[in-house]
Amino acid sequence: MTLPSPGDIAPVFTLAQDDGATFDLAAERGHYVVLFFYPKDNTPGCTTENCDFSDLGAEFAALGVSVLGISPDSTESHTKFRAKYGLTSRLAADPDHVAITAYGVWGEKKMAGRTYMGLKRTSFVIAPDGTIAAVFPVARVKGHAAAVLDAVRELIAKG
């Protein structure tokens, strides 16, 4: 499956969050939403990414933007991950790959000469009308959350 493109209708989903609540993308209409898909809790790149989104959480909130991290890990894993690093971003569990498949972020990856199936780190900005406003395949974790925040600021400024 390919990634949705800007202008496409964002695939809607409902997932369990680590705090016991559910996240329903359809209920988020009317404001911007950032979805950041990451491979695994407690790994170096994913920890950096989650900490960066958490560090910028107040700035996203000040803009009225919801932020959600999604991985195939369980809600229990997310709860421990959040506690260990003091994360403030909401985290949703997608062990059945509902959103992961809908957003086209599961696929073939290569590392150290080995090919395997895995989650391709990608972030999406969903516009208030429920369309994809921006797509960010992540090549480098450092600075990624700040780049997404900058893009959201530009989108809001354009109206």
Secondary structure, DSSP 8 states (H G I E B T S, - for coil): -----TTSB----EEEETTS-EEEGGGGTTS-EEEEE-S-TTSHHHHHHHHHHHHTHHHHHHTT-EEEEEESS-HHHHHHHHHHHT--SEEEE-TT-HHHHHTT-EEEEEETTEEEEEE--EEEEE-TTSBEEEEEE-S-STTHHHHHHHHHHHHHHH-
